[in-house]
Amino acid sequence: MSSTGPMMIVGGGQCGAHAAHALREHGWDGAITLLGDEGRLPYERPPLSKSVLLGQKTAEQCAIYDAAFYLEQHIELRVDAPVAAIDRVQRRVVLADGEAIGYHRLLIATGAEPRPFDVPGSTMPGVHALRAVPDAHAIAGELVPGRRIAVIGAGFIGLEIAAAAVVRGCDVIVLEAAPRALMRAVPEVVAACLIDRHRQMGVDVRFGVQVDCLTGEAHVTGVKLADGSIVPCDAVVVGVGASPRIALAQAAGLDIDNGIAVDGMLRTSDPHIYAAGDVCSFPHPHTGHRIRLECWKNAEDQARAAARNMLGHGEVYSAVPWFWSDQYDMTIQIAGLPAYSTTTVVRETGAASRVFFALDADGALIGASGVGRAGEIARDVRIAQSLIAQRACIEPALLADRDVKLRSLLVAEVQ
């Protein structure tokens, strides 16, 4: 299956690499061009805030495929090819060096980037944010035993970096403006489990604090809060959320709504252009809301769905989201969208492991959050994904009873 012009993918990350592979898997035998701008093979980003910071994995080991793969699959990978513009009329992209390349279908997979932290002193040496490999290397260089690390933001990235810093022997403080951690991600009881573990590990976690500025001259030395107090530190890591990288799409006149707005088939307002991964917002059939997800599994799932739809399959994307985070000896696995819940039901799955089931106002299961040892939560979270996909309504008492096999509820729901 081929046509004039290549399948073009802008964004050489998790989503882009998997989309290129999926195009080949599903029968496209024409040209595929994958454009990146980081100067390296597409790689997985989750290890940057975990194993790379801890020295357990190198950046090279994070590569999704090796260089030989792209050659074997006849995928033209260009790792230093920033795109300056999309010409929708001529159906081509224009690179920063002026080169223009035509496309048959275009996938925008440019991801997200750290939200700016605009306070005085935020550009000082010693202040970091994490997105790419050089950022991880710079942060890892700060994690020296005995140093004081201030993390601004108690989202998943901030908490993972805090955990890595503690393991590396640093003194850590986490400053969060909101009244609790992970406000947009999980129910309060789940967030409380994570924060309790951080405090047990010696992290000073503070909520409801506003940062006035960062202090220092040649290098950051402290964080001044709105109450006038100063938190001394040797380095600052900022993790106050991420923004979708929409500049190209916006300049091209595509619809924007908390990211590049796509329909259920991941198609933008231009029928020849698709978007997937962290950069797009899409209507999710399980919630009735337009949402945007920033997670590894969604980027991979949407890459495959977008590739099929670029080939004309016409499939509505309806995968149940799944996410994980490793912090200390704890694993957090989340299925569905627990932040939309009105009721939380707890199941004890081990001595220090629990799964929190999230129900909506109609009693339907919409999320499951497992916290503890991977072997004690992974199975239940995985089965919960299937129950969520079925919009299963299950008695809370059955969800709470660890003697009730979740798989039996799944079978009953199918019948």
C-alpha positions in Angstrom: 0.0 0.0 0.0 1.6 3.3 -1.1 0.9 6.6 -2.7 2.7 9.7 -3.8 4.7 11.4 -1.1 5.9 9.8 2.2 4.2 9.3 5.4 5.7 12.1 7.5 6.1 12.1 11.2 7.2 15.2 13.0 8.6 14.3 16.5 11.3 11.8 17.0 10.3 10.4 20.4 8.2 7.5 21.8 5.1 8.2 19.8 6.9 9.0 16.5 9.1 5.9 16.6 6.2 3.6 17.3 4.0 5.2 14.7 6.7 4.7 12.0 7.0 1.0 13.0 3.2 0.6 13.0 2.9 2.0 9.5 5.3 -0.7 8.3 3.5 -3.4 10.3 0.2 -2.5 8.8 1.3 -2.7 5.2 2.6 0.7 4.1 5.4 0.1 1.7 6.0 3.7 0.6 8.4 6.1 2.1 8.3 7.0 5.8 10.2 10.0 7.1 10.7 10.5 10.8 11.9 14.0 11.8 13.5 14.6 15.2 15.5 17.5 16.7 17.5 16.1 19.6 20.4 14.7 17.7 19.9 11.1 18.9 17.9 8.0 18.3 14.3 8.1 19.6 14.3 7.1 23.2 12.0 6.5 26.1 11.7 9.4 28.5 10.4 7.7 31.7 13.8 6.4 32.7 15.2 9.9 32.7 13.6 10.6 36.1 14.3 7.2 37.5 17.0 4.8 36.5 19.1 7.4 34.5 19.3 9.7 37.6 20.3 6.7 39.7 23.0 5.6 37.3 21.3 2.3 36.6 20.8 3.0 32.9 22.5 5.0 30.3 20.8 7.3 27.8 21.9 5.0 25.0 20.1 2.1 26.7 16.9 4.1 26.6 16.7 4.0 22.8 13.5 2.5 21.5 15.1 0.8 18.5 18.7 0.7 17.4 20.0 2.4 14.2 19.9 -0.8 12.3 16.1 -1.1 12.8 15.4 2.1 10.9 17.6 0.9 8.0 16.0 -2.5 7.9 12.5 -1.0 7.9 13.4 1.6 5.3 12.5 4.4 7.6 14.3 7.7 6.9 15.2 8.9 10.3 16.6 12.4 10.6 17.6 13.3 14.1 18.7 16.9 13.5 15.9 18.2 11.4 13.8 20.8 13.3 10.6 21.7 11.5 9.9 25.4 11.0 6.5 25.3 9.3 3.7 23.1 7.9 2.4 24.1 4.5 -1.0 22.6 4.4 -1.9 23.9 0.9 1.2 22.3 -0.7 1.1 19.4 1.8 4.7 19.7 2.8 6.8 20.5 5.9 9.5 23.2 5.8 12.7 22.5 7.9 14.6 25.2 9.7 17.3 25.1 7.0 14.6 25.9 4.3 14.3 22.3 2.9 10.7 21.4 2.0 9.5 17.8 2.0 6.1 16.7 0.8 3.8 14.3 2.6 0.9 12.0 1.8 -0.3 12.0 5.5 1.4 13.9 8.4 1.5 12.9 12.0 2.4 15.5 14.6 4.0 13.8 17.6 5.9 16.7 19.2 5.0 15.8 22.8 5.1 18.3 25.6 7.7 20.4 27.4 8.1 21.7 30.9 5.8 24.5 31.8 7.9 27.7 32.3 8.5 28.8 35.9 8.6 32.6 35.6 9.9 33.9 38.8 13.0 36.1 39.3 16.1 33.9 39.4 14.6 31.0 37.4 17.3 31.2 34.7 20.2 31.0 37.2 22.8 28.2 37.0 21.7 25.4 39.3 18.0 25.6 38.3 16.8 22.7 36.2 13.8 21.2 34.5 13.6 17.7 33.0 12.6 16.8 29.5 15.5 15.5 27.5 18.7 13.6 28.0 21.0 16.6 28.7 18.5 17.7 31.4 18.8 14.3 33.1 22.6 14.4 33.0 22.6 18.0 34.4 20.3 17.0 37.3 22.2 13.8 38.0 25.3 15.9 38.4 23.6 17.8 41.2 22.7 14.7 43.1 25.8 14.5 45.3 25.5 13.1 48.9 24.8 15.8 51.4 23.7 18.4 48.9 20.4 20.2 49.5 17.9 19.8 46.6 14.7 21.9 46.4 12.1 20.4 44.1 9.3 22.8 43.1 6.2 20.9 42.3 4.7 17.6 43.7 3.6 16.0 40.5 4.9 12.6 39.4 8.1 14.1 37.8 8.9 16.1 40.9 8.3 13.2 43.3 10.3 10.8 41.2 13.3 13.2 41.1 12.9 13.7 44.9 13.0 10.0 45.4 16.1 9.6 43.2 17.8 12.5 45.1 17.1 10.8 48.5 18.5 7.5 47.2 21.6 9.4 46.1 22.1 10.8 49.6 20.7 14.3 49.2 18.6 16.4 51.6 15.4 17.1 49.8 12.5 19.5 50.2 9.4 19.5 48.0 7.5 22.8 47.6 4.0 22.6 46.2 1.5 25.5 45.7 -1.6 23.3 45.7 -3.1 21.9 48.9 -2.0 18.4 48.1 0.1 16.3 45.6 -1.1 15.1 42.2 -4.2 17.1 42.2 -5.1 16.3 38.6 -4.0 12.7 38.6 -5.2 10.6 41.5 -7.7 10.8 44.4 -6.4 12.4 47.6 -6.1 9.1 49.5 -3.7 7.8 46.8 -1.6 10.9 46.9 -1.4 10.7 50.7 0.2 7.2 50.4 3.0 8.6 48.3 3.6 11.6 50.4 3.7 9.5 53.6 6.4 7.4 52.0 8.4 10.4 51.1 8.2 11.8 54.6 9.2 8.5 56.0 12.3 8.8 53.8 13.1 12.2 55.3 11.7 14.5 52.6 10.4 17.8 53.8 7.1 18.2 51.8 5.2 21.4 52.1 1.9 22.3 50.5 0.2 25.6 49.9 3.5 27.5 49.6 4.1 30.2 47.0 7.6 30.9 45.6 8.5 34.5 45.4 11.9 34.2 43.7 15.1 32.2 43.6 18.1 33.7 45.4 21.8 33.7 44.6 24.2 35.4 42.3 26.5 33.2 40.2 24.5 30.1 41.3 21.2 29.4 43.0 21.5 29.4 46.8 17.9 29.4 48.0 14.1 29.6 47.3 12.4 32.7 48.8 8.8 32.0 49.7 5.9 34.5 49.6 6.0 34.7 53.5 9.6 36.0 53.3 11.3 32.9 54.5 14.2 31.4 52.5 14.8 27.7 51.9 18.5 27.3 51.4 19.5 24.9 48.7 22.4 23.9 46.4 20.2 23.1 43.4 16.5 23.6 42.3 14.5 21.2 40.1 11.3 22.6 38.7 8.4 20.3 37.9 5.3 22.4 37.7 3.6 20.6 34.8 4.0 20.3 31.1 2.6 22.2 28.1 1.8 20.6 24.7 4.3 21.6 22.0 1.6 23.2 19.7 3.5 26.0 18.0 3.8 24.3 14.6 0.1 23.3 14.6 -1.0 26.7 15.8 1.0 28.5 13.1 -0.5 26.1 10.5 -4.1 27.1 11.6 -5.0 23.7 13.1 -7.7 23.7 15.9 -6.2 24.0 19.4 -8.0 23.0 22.6 -5.6 22.1 25.4 -3.3 20.7 22.8 -3.9 19.9 19.1 -7.6 19.1 19.0 -8.2 15.7 17.3 -11.3 13.6 16.7 -11.9 10.1 17.9 -9.6 8.8 15.1 -6.8 11.2 16.1 -7.4 13.3 13.0 -6.9 17.1 13.3 -9.1 19.8 11.6 -7.1 19.0 8.5 -8.0 15.5 7.2 -4.5 14.9 6.0 -2.9 15.6 9.4 -3.1 13.5 12.5 -1.7 14.1 16.0 -0.9 11.7 18.8 0.7 11.5 22.3 1.2 14.2 24.8 0.6 17.0 22.2 -3.1 16.2 21.4 -6.4 16.4 23.2 -9.1 13.9 22.2 -12.6 12.9 23.1 -12.4 9.9 25.4 -15.5 7.6 25.2 -15.2 6.5 28.8 -15.5 10.0 30.3 -17.4 12.0 27.7 -14.7 14.6 28.1 -12.0 15.9 25.9 -8.7 15.0 27.6 -5.0 15.2 27.1 -2.7 12.5 28.6 1.0 12.8 29.4 2.1 9.2 29.7 4.3 6.7 28.0 1.6 4.1 27.4 -0.8 6.5 25.8 1.9 7.8 23.5 2.6 4.2 22.3 -1.1 3.2 22.0 -2.0 6.4 20.1 1.0 6.0 17.8 -0.3 2.6 16.6 -3.9 3.9 16.4 -2.9 7.0 14.4 -0.8 4.8 12.0 -3.7 2.6 11.3 -6.0 5.5 10.7 -3.5 7.2 8.4 -3.8 4.1 6.3 -7.6 4.4 6.3 -8.7 2.0 9.0 -11.1 4.5 10.6 -10.8 3.2 14.2 -12.0 5.2 17.2 -9.3 5.4 19.9 -10.8 4.0 23.1 -7.8 2.5 25.0 -8.0 2.6 28.8 -5.1 4.8 30.0 -2.4 3.1 32.1 0.5 4.7 33.9 3.2 3.7 36.3 5.8 5.4 38.6 8.6 3.9 40.7 9.5 5.8 43.9 11.9 4.1 46.4 10.7 0.5 46.9 7.2 1.4 45.8 5.5 1.0 42.5 2.4 3.0 41.5 0.2 1.7 38.7 -2.8 3.6 37.5 -5.5 2.4 35.1 -8.3 4.6 33.8 -8.9 8.1 34.9 -9.3 8.0 38.7 -9.3 11.8 39.0 -12.9 11.8 37.7 -14.2 9.7 40.5 -16.7 10.5 43.2 -16.1 7.4 45.4 -13.0 5.5 46.3 -13.0 1.8 47.4 -9.8 0.3 49.0 -8.6 -3.3 48.6 -5.7 -4.5 50.7 -3.5 -6.7 48.4 -0.5 -7.2 50.6 1.1 -6.1 53.9 1.9 -2.7 52.5 0.1 -2.8 49.1 -3.4 -1.5 48.2 -5.5 -0.9 45.2 -7.8 2.1 45.2 -10.8 1.6 42.9 -12.4 4.8 41.6 -16.2 4.9 40.9 -18.1 7.7 39.2 -21.5 9.1 40.2 -23.3 6.2 38.4 -21.2 3.6 40.2 -19.2 2.6 37.2 -15.5 1.7 37.6 -13.4 4.4 35.9 -10.1 4.0 37.6 -7.8 1.9 39.7 -4.6 3.0 41.5 -2.3 0.4 42.9 0.4 1.4 45.4 2.9 -0.9 46.9 4.9 -3.9 45.6 4.5 -4.6 41.9 3.8 -8.3 42.4 1.0 -7.4 44.8 -0.8 -4.8 42.7 -0.1 -5.4 39.0 -2.6 -8.2 38.4 -5.5 -6.4 40.0 -4.8 -3.2 38.1 -4.5 -5.1 34.8 -7.9 -6.8 35.3 -9.3 -3.5 36.4 -8.4 -2.1 33.0 -10.7 -4.6 31.4 -13.5 -3.8 33.8 -13.1 -0.1 33.1 -13.3 -0.8 29.4 -16.6 -2.5 30.0 -18.0 0.3 32.1 -18.6 -2.3 34.8 -20.8 -1.4 37.8 -19.6 -3.5 40.7 -20.7 -3.5 44.3 -18.1 -1.6 46.4 -18.1 -4.5 48.9 -16.9 -6.9 46.2 -14.1 -4.6 45.1 -13.0 -4.2 48.7 -13.0 -7.9 49.5 -9.5 -9.4 48.7 -11.0 -12.9 48.7 -13.2 -12.0 45.7 -11.2 -12.6 42.5 -11.5 -9.6 40.2 -11.4 -11.9 37.2 -14.6 -13.5 38.4 -16.3 -10.0 38.3 -15.0 -9.6 34.7 -16.5 -12.9 33.6 -19.8 -12.1 35.3 -19.8 -8.7 33.5 -19.2 -10.3 30.1 -22.2 -12.7 30.6 
